[in-house]
Amino acid sequence: MTGTTTHFGFQTVPEDEKAGKVQGVFTSVASRYDLMNDVMSAGIHRLWKDAMMDWLAPRPGQRLLDVAGGTGDISFRFLRRAGTGHATVLDLTEPMLVEGRKRAEAARLSDSLDWVVGDAMALPFADSSFDVYTISFGIRNVTRPEVALQEAFRVLRPGGRLMVLEFSKVPNPALRRLYDLYSFHVIPRMGAAIAGDRDSYQYLVESIRRFPDQETFLSMIRAAGFANAGYRNLTMGVACLHSGWKL
Ligand SMILES: C[S@@+](CC[C@H](N)C(=O)[O-])C[C@H]1O[C@@H](n2cnc3c(N)ncnc32)[C@H](O)[C@@H]1O
């Protein structure tokens, strides 16, 4: 016990308990995770992930580290766009990786993938080992996002690229009210009906509200050492892509 606290959704918890709680959430939803993403977002998460690839523009032969990679959505897209290359999917929650491995086998992508259980805050890789680092809907779950960003910087080679896809802040107040109504009244009920788990989806919507807005997160990326950093809003700021380079 460190004595320091942090947030887990709207709850305050000891910092050293957060990762276990996050793991509990994703262990509980792993088998229904992909289905829930499609239902909750009406398939829009696929467009956001495609937009991430459009900006990233994967090139043949690149080595990707996809942190909090879960069931592999980002790595699969990356490999298809790059044509040749390699992706390492790292995640805290083994049942998410187990689901991903099944999908990789079905898609005949297994030879280009590694699956690693690990923590974004202490990556088990040497300095300068990857060309690209992605984290999609993962960083808001990490106990200390600033430490994850420092780790991203460390494992990227000079010239390597960071790209983060995360929920963000809707700047328009009227749209934000509608979005809040949907988030707090509809999503937890869908979680109960489809994944049999209301609490995990309540955590999901609360954790989104606790995550820094676009500009604050941009300053965190710069503080970790990334150059030429910038962001693009998706669906009026519901989600956002942040990019930076290790130069
Ligand atoms: C919402 S899912 C995102 C999965 C996938 N990237 C996607 O976009 O569909 C969040 C993932 O982050 C993982 N995660 C949470 N905290 C983590 C940490 N500290 N290190 C690594 N993975 C973590 C969870 O286990 C979960 O699989």
The ligand as an ORCA input file, in Angstrom:
! r2SCAN-3c Opt
* xyz 0 1
  C     -11.193     -0.989    -23.745
  S      -9.988     -2.266    -23.930
  C      -9.200     -1.811    -25.455
  C      -8.811     -2.989    -26.292
  C      -8.346     -2.650    -27.720
  N      -7.134     -1.828    -27.702
  C      -9.406     -1.954    -28.524
  O      -9.209     -0.806    -28.914
  O     -10.459     -2.562    -28.755
  C      -8.791     -1.753    -22.718
  C      -7.696     -2.770    -22.491
  O      -6.687     -2.156    -21.698
  C      -6.088     -3.165    -20.912
  N      -5.308     -2.513    -19.856
  C      -5.780     -1.772    -18.829
  N      -4.771     -1.323    -18.064
  C      -3.622     -1.783    -18.631
  C      -2.250     -1.660    -18.299
  N      -1.844     -0.965    -17.230
  N      -1.346     -2.249    -19.099
  C      -1.736     -2.973    -20.178
  N      -3.027     -3.131    -20.531
  C      -3.958     -2.555    -19.763
  C      -7.285     -3.965    -20.460
  O      -6.919     -5.234    -19.977
  C      -8.124     -4.021    -21.727
  O      -7.853     -5.164    -22.483
*
